Amino acid sequence: MIRPAAPSATGDAADGAADGAADGDDGGRGADPACAHVVAALSGDLDAGFAVLYEAYRGPVFSTALRLCGRWAEAEDLAAEAFLRAYRALCGYGPERIAELRPRAWLLTILTNVWRNGLRTAARKPPPGPLEDAPDPPDPAEGVEDAAARRETGRELAGLLAELPAAQRAAVVLRHVTDLPVAEIAEVMGVPEGTVKSHVSRGLARLRRLHAEADPPGRRARRGGAGHDDLEQGGTR
Protein backbone atom coordinates (compact mmCIF):
# COMPACT_ATOMS: atom_id res chain seq x y z
CA MET A 1 0.00 0.00 0.00
CA ILE A 2 1.46 3.36 -1.04
CA ARG A 3 1.26 6.10 1.56
CA PRO A 4 2.75 9.58 1.34
CA ALA A 5 5.90 10.11 3.36
CA ALA A 6 4.65 13.50 4.51
CA PRO A 7 1.51 15.58 4.03
CA SER A 8 1.21 17.17 0.62
CA ALA A 9 -0.08 20.59 1.56
CA THR A 10 -2.92 22.21 -0.29
CA GLY A 11 -1.07 25.23 0.92
CA ASP A 12 -0.35 28.85 0.48
CA ALA A 13 1.07 29.71 -2.93
CA ALA A 14 0.52 33.30 -3.98
CA ASP A 15 -1.32 34.33 -7.12
CA GLY A 16 2.09 35.00 -8.65
CA ALA A 17 2.81 31.27 -8.72
CA ALA A 18 -0.17 30.70 -10.99
CA ASP A 19 0.70 33.69 -13.13
CA GLY A 20 4.25 32.38 -13.46
CA ALA A 21 2.97 29.15 -14.91
CA ALA A 22 1.65 31.09 -17.86
CA ASP A 23 4.62 33.37 -18.44
CA GLY A 24 7.45 30.90 -17.87
CA ASP A 25 8.65 32.02 -14.41
CA ASP A 26 9.24 28.89 -12.36
CA GLY A 27 8.63 30.73 -9.10
CA GLY A 28 11.49 29.10 -7.20
CA ARG A 29 10.96 25.60 -8.52
CA GLY A 30 14.22 23.94 -9.40
CA ALA A 31 16.15 20.76 -9.93
CA ASP A 32 15.31 17.55 -8.12
CA PRO A 33 17.30 17.71 -4.84
CA ALA A 34 17.23 13.92 -4.33
CA CYS A 35 18.43 13.05 -7.85
CA ALA A 36 22.15 12.58 -7.22
CA HIS A 37 21.62 10.58 -4.03
CA VAL A 38 19.06 8.28 -5.63
CA VAL A 39 21.12 7.67 -8.77
CA ALA A 40 24.22 6.91 -6.66
CA ALA A 41 22.22 4.43 -4.57
CA LEU A 42 20.80 2.71 -7.65
CA SER A 43 24.27 2.49 -9.17
CA GLY A 44 25.64 0.77 -6.07
CA ASP A 45 22.93 -1.85 -5.52
CA LEU A 46 19.63 -2.08 -7.36
CA ASP A 47 17.45 -3.41 -4.52
CA ALA A 48 18.88 -1.13 -1.84
CA GLY A 49 18.85 1.76 -4.29
CA PHE A 50 15.21 1.15 -5.16
CA ALA A 51 14.34 1.45 -1.47
CA VAL A 52 16.08 4.84 -1.46
CA LEU A 53 14.16 5.85 -4.60
CA TYR A 54 10.87 4.79 -3.02
CA GLU A 55 11.47 6.77 0.16
CA ALA A 56 12.54 9.84 -1.80
CA TYR A 57 9.58 9.93 -4.16
CA ARG A 58 6.63 8.10 -2.62
CA GLY A 59 5.19 11.41 -1.34
CA PRO A 60 5.12 13.31 -4.65
CA VAL A 61 4.12 10.19 -6.59
CA PHE A 62 1.14 9.54 -4.33
CA SER A 63 0.07 13.20 -4.18
CA THR A 64 0.22 13.44 -7.97
CA ALA A 65 -1.75 10.22 -8.34
CA LEU A 66 -4.39 11.43 -5.88
CA ARG A 67 -5.00 14.66 -7.75
CA LEU A 68 -4.98 12.96 -11.14
CA CYS A 69 -7.54 10.28 -10.34
CA GLY A 70 -9.40 11.93 -7.43
CA ARG A 71 -9.87 8.82 -5.28
CA TRP A 72 -7.62 7.66 -2.47
CA ALA A 73 -7.83 3.92 -3.16
CA GLU A 74 -7.27 4.42 -6.89
CA ALA A 75 -4.31 6.69 -6.13
CA GLU A 76 -2.72 3.97 -3.99
CA ASP A 77 -3.17 1.45 -6.80
CA LEU A 78 -1.85 3.90 -9.39
CA ALA A 79 1.23 4.75 -7.34
CA ALA A 80 1.92 1.08 -6.58
CA GLU A 81 1.70 0.19 -10.27
CA ALA A 82 4.06 3.02 -11.17
CA PHE A 83 6.68 1.84 -8.68
CA LEU A 84 6.28 -1.77 -9.82
CA ARG A 85 6.84 -0.80 -13.45
CA ALA A 86 9.79 1.35 -12.43
CA TYR A 87 11.45 -1.57 -10.65
CA ARG A 88 10.91 -3.90 -13.60
CA ALA A 89 12.40 -1.31 -15.94
CA LEU A 90 15.42 -0.75 -13.70
CA CYS A 91 16.16 -4.48 -13.75
CA GLY A 92 16.89 -4.12 -17.46
CA TYR A 93 18.94 -0.92 -17.24
CA GLY A 94 22.72 -0.95 -17.52
CA PRO A 95 25.06 1.25 -15.47
CA GLU A 96 25.24 4.00 -18.09
CA ARG A 97 21.48 4.34 -18.38
CA ILE A 98 21.07 4.45 -14.59
CA ALA A 99 23.79 7.10 -14.35
CA GLU A 100 21.86 9.30 -16.79
CA LEU A 101 18.50 8.77 -15.05
CA ARG A 102 16.41 11.72 -13.88
CA PRO A 103 14.41 9.70 -11.37
CA ARG A 104 11.66 12.14 -10.40
CA ALA A 105 10.70 13.00 -13.97
CA TRP A 106 11.11 9.34 -14.97
CA LEU A 107 8.79 8.08 -12.20
CA LEU A 108 6.16 10.72 -12.89
CA THR A 109 6.29 9.89 -16.60
CA ILE A 110 5.52 6.27 -15.74
CA LEU A 111 2.74 7.39 -13.39
CA THR A 112 1.05 9.68 -15.92
CA ASN A 113 1.31 7.03 -18.65
CA VAL A 114 -0.37 4.46 -16.38
CA TRP A 115 -3.05 7.02 -15.52
CA ARG A 116 -3.71 7.88 -19.19
CA ASN A 117 -3.95 4.19 -20.07
CA GLY A 118 -6.45 3.81 -17.24
CA LEU A 119 -8.54 6.66 -18.62
CA ARG A 120 -8.81 4.86 -21.96
CA THR A 121 -9.84 1.67 -20.21
CA ALA A 122 -12.33 3.49 -17.96
CA ALA A 123 -13.98 5.08 -20.99
CA ARG A 124 -15.24 1.62 -21.91
CA LYS A 125 -16.69 0.96 -18.44
CA PRO A 126 -19.62 2.39 -16.43
CA PRO A 127 -18.74 5.69 -14.70
CA PRO A 128 -17.41 5.40 -11.13
CA GLY A 129 -19.12 6.81 -8.06
CA PRO A 130 -18.81 10.42 -6.86
CA LEU A 131 -15.44 11.88 -5.94
CA GLU A 132 -16.01 11.83 -2.20
CA ASP A 133 -12.91 10.21 -0.75
CA ALA A 134 -10.04 12.34 -2.02
CA PRO A 135 -8.79 14.39 0.92
CA ASP A 136 -5.22 15.53 0.98
CA PRO A 137 -2.74 13.20 2.68
CA PRO A 138 -3.18 13.64 6.45
CA ASP A 139 -1.04 15.75 8.74
CA PRO A 140 -0.79 14.01 12.14
CA ALA A 141 -0.25 17.37 13.86
CA GLU A 142 -3.37 19.17 12.63
CA GLY A 143 -6.51 19.61 14.68
CA VAL A 144 -9.97 18.17 14.00
CA GLU A 145 -11.37 21.46 12.67
CA ASP A 146 -8.48 21.95 10.25
CA ALA A 147 -8.72 18.34 9.11
CA ALA A 148 -12.44 18.75 8.37
CA ALA A 149 -11.84 21.94 6.39
CA ARG A 150 -9.00 20.31 4.46
CA ARG A 151 -11.15 17.31 3.60
CA GLU A 152 -13.90 19.54 2.22
CA THR A 153 -11.39 21.53 0.17
CA GLY A 154 -9.81 18.32 -1.10
CA ARG A 155 -13.19 16.96 -2.21
CA GLU A 156 -14.04 20.20 -4.00
CA LEU A 157 -10.65 20.36 -5.71
CA ALA A 158 -10.92 16.73 -6.83
CA GLY A 159 -14.29 17.41 -8.41
CA LEU A 160 -13.07 20.52 -10.21
CA LEU A 161 -9.90 18.85 -11.51
CA ALA A 162 -11.99 15.97 -12.84
CA GLU A 163 -13.73 18.46 -15.14
CA LEU A 164 -10.49 19.37 -16.92
CA PRO A 165 -9.29 17.64 -20.10
CA ALA A 166 -6.61 15.08 -19.26
CA ALA A 167 -3.67 17.13 -20.57
CA GLN A 168 -4.72 20.26 -18.67
CA ARG A 169 -5.34 18.27 -15.51
CA ALA A 170 -1.93 16.64 -15.66
CA ALA A 171 -0.17 19.95 -16.33
CA VAL A 172 -1.96 21.78 -13.50
CA VAL A 173 -1.35 18.95 -11.03
CA LEU A 174 2.34 18.61 -11.92
CA ARG A 175 2.77 22.37 -11.71
CA HIS A 176 0.74 23.30 -8.62
CA VAL A 177 0.51 20.06 -6.63
CA THR A 178 3.78 18.29 -7.41
CA ASP A 179 5.50 21.68 -7.78
CA LEU A 180 7.63 20.82 -10.82
CA PRO A 181 9.35 23.39 -13.04
CA VAL A 182 7.96 23.81 -16.54
CA ALA A 183 10.96 22.09 -18.15
CA GLU A 184 10.45 18.97 -16.06
CA ILE A 185 6.71 18.90 -16.75
CA ALA A 186 7.53 19.06 -20.46
CA GLU A 187 9.80 16.04 -20.01
CA VAL A 188 7.12 14.12 -18.08
CA MET A 189 4.36 14.90 -20.57
CA GLY A 190 6.51 14.59 -23.67
CA VAL A 191 5.49 17.99 -25.06
CA PRO A 192 7.26 21.34 -25.63
CA GLU A 193 7.51 23.80 -22.74
CA GLY A 194 5.21 26.23 -24.55
CA THR A 195 2.52 23.55 -24.67
CA VAL A 196 2.90 22.96 -20.94
CA LYS A 197 2.44 26.68 -20.24
CA SER A 198 -0.65 26.71 -22.44
CA HIS A 199 -2.15 23.66 -20.70
CA VAL A 200 -1.53 25.18 -17.26
CA SER A 201 -2.89 28.59 -18.22
CA ARG A 202 -6.04 27.18 -19.83
CA GLY A 203 -6.51 24.68 -17.03
CA LEU A 204 -6.34 27.37 -14.35
CA ALA A 205 -8.70 29.61 -16.32
CA ARG A 206 -11.19 26.77 -16.57
CA LEU A 207 -10.83 26.00 -12.86
CA ARG A 208 -11.63 29.64 -12.08
CA ARG A 209 -14.78 29.49 -14.17
CA LEU A 210 -15.86 26.18 -12.67
CA HIS A 211 -15.20 27.41 -9.16
CA ALA A 212 -17.15 30.62 -9.76
CA GLU A 213 -20.10 28.65 -11.11
CA ALA A 214 -20.03 26.24 -8.16
CA ASP A 215 -19.42 28.94 -5.54
CA PRO A 216 -21.16 32.24 -6.43
CA PRO A 217 -20.24 35.40 -4.43
CA GLY A 218 -23.32 35.31 -2.18
CA ARG A 219 -22.66 31.75 -1.06
CA ARG A 220 -18.93 32.47 -0.74
CA ALA A 221 -19.60 35.41 1.59
CA ARG A 222 -21.79 33.23 3.81
CA ARG A 223 -18.98 30.68 4.01
CA GLY A 224 -16.43 33.29 5.01
CA GLY A 225 -15.04 34.61 1.72
CA ALA A 226 -13.08 31.70 0.24
CA GLY A 227 -12.42 32.31 -3.44
CA HIS A 228 -10.79 30.80 -6.48
CA ASP A 229 -7.36 31.52 -5.01
CA ASP A 230 -7.76 28.32 -2.98
CA LEU A 231 -7.56 26.33 -6.21
CA GLU A 232 -4.28 27.94 -7.23
CA GLN A 233 -2.83 27.26 -3.78
CA GLY A 234 -3.23 23.51 -4.17
CA GLY A 235 0.06 21.85 -3.50
CA THR A 236 2.96 24.28 -3.60
CA ARG A 237 5.01 24.44 -0.47
Phi, psi and omega in degrees: 000127182272125175234146179293146179288332180207160181299137175264102190299148169263022188336218199228045177287142179282166178303330181299331179296318179291319178298323180296330179298329182276329186258000174101353177285125183276002169056035178095352178289142184213203184293159180291114185289339182268355190304305185298318180296316181294315181297319178298319180294317179295324180291330181281315181202123188298311184293313178295321179294326178293324176298321176295316178301315181298313181295325182289327191239000182297326179297301180296327178295314181293315180299319177296315179300319182297318181280338175286314187261338172084000181227134187300309183297319179294324178295320177298316179295318181296315179295318179298319179294322179296316180293323178297314179295324178297316181296316179299320180294317181298328180298337180258002182271139173274173182303321182293319181292321177297319181297332181267000186292139168251091197296323181294309180298321180297313179297316182289333172295315177301313181301310183292328176294317177297318180297315180296320177299321178295324177298318180295321178292318182295332180296341180263006182241166174298149181297146178286176178290181182295155179279085185239003182229046181238055173290167174289156176306139191287150172253113183300339184271349186278155180280172183297317182296316179295321179296320180294317179295319180295321180296318179295317178297318179298320179295316180297315181297319179300317180295320180291316179299326181295341179279347182279149169303153187304316183294319178293320179298313180298317182295316180295316180296313181296328182280313191250353172252306180280341173069040179273151171289159183302319182298322180286325175297319178300320178294316181297316185274346180070036180226164177294158180299322179299325178292321176301311181301320179294315179299317181294314181298314180291323179296316178295321178298319179291322176299320178300314180296315180298319181293320179296321179292323182279339187221073182296161186305320181298315179292322181297319180296320179295331181273355177110011169094012178295139183232194184292345179302330180302325182292322183278357177261010188279086165120346177279148183239000000 
